[in-house]
Amino acid sequence: MTRVRRTYLELRSPEALKPSTRVPADLLLLKVNTPSPEFNRFFYTAVGAAWYWHDRLGWTWSQWMAWLGRPEVETWAAYRGGTPAGYFELEAQDGGSVEIVYFGILPDFAGQGLGGYLVTQAVHRAFTMRPGVERVWLHTATLDHPAALANYLKRGFVIFKEEEFDVNLSDQSPDPWPGAERPR
């Protein structure tokens, strides 16, 4: 058993954002306008493998499409030098909230200053997804990238809830394909 701490964070206004002023060179951020289960699953497994993301691994194509085809969901993809580098997934929710459901950077692009920029862009897009957005929130955990929590706090997010729980982790993370584990 592994003890995990999950931390919930929020921003209550666009003015609370402390934006990253660094724009990484050769980076292009695009909204994914056509729902694509294959594309989102690629990011989910490629980014999440190292952090034991597993909730969606068993989803069928139809389950992915049912999620992505809703007007409340947006996916944004970042490309560096024409290569997919990271993404974020937003969900507009009742009561004026938008959740940053997933956020991540592919392993080859970690440590290159993309995190602050992508969080900044995710927050900007979240507050403009629909009229009346009053809150952007997300959660992270001790299983996520070690810099994740610090990045969110640096951008102005405030912790509103923490919880701890035990999980059974396999000896290996759920890599995107057999043998895909990389030296860490």
HELIX and SHEET records of a PDB file:
HELIX    1   1 PRO A   14  ALA A   16  5                                   3    
HELIX    2   2 PRO A   37  GLY A   48  1                                  12    
HELIX    3   3 ALA A   49  TRP A   51  5                                   3    
HELIX    4   4 TRP A   61  LEU A   68  1                                   8    
HELIX    5   5 PRO A  107  PHE A  109  5                                   3    
HELIX    6   6 LEU A  114  PHE A  127  1                                  14    
HELIX    7   7 ALA A  148  LYS A  154  1                                   7    
SHEET    1   A 7 LEU A  27  LYS A  31  0                                        
SHEET    2   A 7 VAL A  73  ARG A  80 -1                                        
SHEET    3   A 7 THR A  83  GLN A  93 -1                                        
SHEET    4   A 7 SER A  97  ILE A 105 -1                                        
SHEET    5   A 7 ARG A 135  ALA A 141  1                                        
SHEET    6   A 7 THR A   2  LEU A  11 -1                                        
SHEET    7   A 7 VAL A 158  VAL A 167 -1                                        
END                                                                             
